[in-house]
Amino acid sequence: MSMSALLQRQQGFNLLELMTVTAIVSILSLVGVPKLKPMIDRTQAKTSLSQTTTAFQLARFSAVSAQQLVTVCPLDADNMCTTDWSNAITVFYDPNNTRALPSPAAIIREFPPLPFGHMKAAPASKNYFQYTAQGHSHGTIGHVRYCPDDDKAMARVVVNMTGRTRAEWLPDDTPLTC
């Protein structure tokens, strides 16, 4: 038998080699994947905080630039602000302070719903945040907290009276739930 004929027969893996590699990969996956969850949760929280902070900063900037009231909230099917912060977050001009979208032309930007976790606003009675022409919060201080799929808050975006926002990570023993 020639050397080229022998090499042609040795292409690929045999069943024992394939089963060994599959077993090793399975064992490593079982050990490694649970340790990745906190890192994945934190990365998803960073993405969510960044998107939410951007929405508030855009609202503040737009209110000052246009010299009119701007509202940040999730909208329901009737284009009214709702308490379900898992919906898309809409930043819009609200000159009559109705906390409802007056027309599609009033939309500054709509941020898509989060693909993971969920958001919850506090105080829970407020379903919106507003900015005045001076860039200050219009009587709606509070925060929006991010919760991964379990029911414990992980981080939040805080809005103060001057309209400034800050993102903060919550310690594991924080009693905030979602």
Residue pairs with C-beta under 8 A, 6 or more apart in sequence:
13 21
41 117
41 148
41 154
42 154
44 116
44 117
44 148
45 117
45 146
45 148
45 154
45 155
45 169
48 114
48 116
48 117
48 119
48 146
48 155
49 146
49 155
49 157
49 167
50 167
51 89
51 111
51 114
52 89
52 111
52 119
52 144
52 146
52 157
52 167
53 157
53 165
53 167
54 111
55 72
55 89
55 91
55 109
55 111
56 72
56 129
56 157
56 159
56 165
57 165
58 91
58 108
58 109
59 70
59 71
59 72
59 91
59 108
59 129
59 131
60 70
60 131
60 135
60 163
60 165
61 135
62 70
62 91
62 93
62 108
62 131
63 69
63 70
63 131
63 132
63 133
63 135
64 131
64 133
64 134
64 135
66 93
66 133
67 133
68 93
68 94
68 95
68 133
69 93
69 94
69 95
69 97
69 130
69 131
69 132
69 133
69 138
70 91
70 92
70 93
70 94
70 108
70 130
70 131
71 81
71 91
71 92
71 94
71 99
71 128
71 129
71 130
72 89
72 90
72 91
72 128
72 129
72 130
72 131
73 81
73 82
73 89
73 90
73 99
73 127
73 128
73 129
74 81
74 82
74 83
74 84
74 85
74 86
74 87
74 88
74 89
74 90
74 127
75 81
75 82
75 87
75 88
75 90
75 101
76 82
76 84
76 87
78 100
79 100
79 101
80 99
80 100
80 101
81 99
81 100
81 127
81 128
82 127
83 121
83 124
83 127
85 118
85 119
85 120
85 121
85 144
86 113
86 114
86 118
86 119
87 113
88 110
88 111
88 112
88 113
89 110
89 111
90 101
90 107
90 109
90 110
90 111
91 107
91 108
91 109
91 110
91 111
92 101
92 102
92 106
92 107
92 108
93 102
93 106
93 108
94 100
94 102
94 106
94 130
95 102
96 102
97 130
97 138
99 127
99 128
99 130
101 107
116 148
116 149
117 146
117 147
117 148
117 149
117 154
118 146
118 147
118 178
119 144
119 145
119 146
119 147
120 144
120 145
120 147
120 153
120 178
121 127
121 129
121 142
121 143
121 144
121 145
122 142
122 143
122 144
122 145
123 142
126 140
126 142
128 140
129 137
129 140
129 142
129 159
130 137
130 138
130 139
130 140
131 137
131 138
131 163
132 138
132 163
135 162
135 163
136 161
136 162
136 163
137 159
137 160
137 161
137 162
137 163
140 159
141 159
141 160
141 161
142 158
142 159
143 156
143 157
143 158
143 159
144 156
144 157
144 159
145 153
145 154
145 155
145 156
145 170
145 176
145 178
146 153
146 154
146 155
146 156
147 153
147 154
147 177
147 178
148 154
151 177
151 178
152 174
152 176
152 177
152 178
153 170
153 174
153 176
153 177
153 178
154 169
154 170
155 167
155 168
155 169
155 170
156 167
156 168
156 170
156 176
157 165
157 166
157 167
158 165
158 166
158 167
158 168
159 165
160 166
170 176
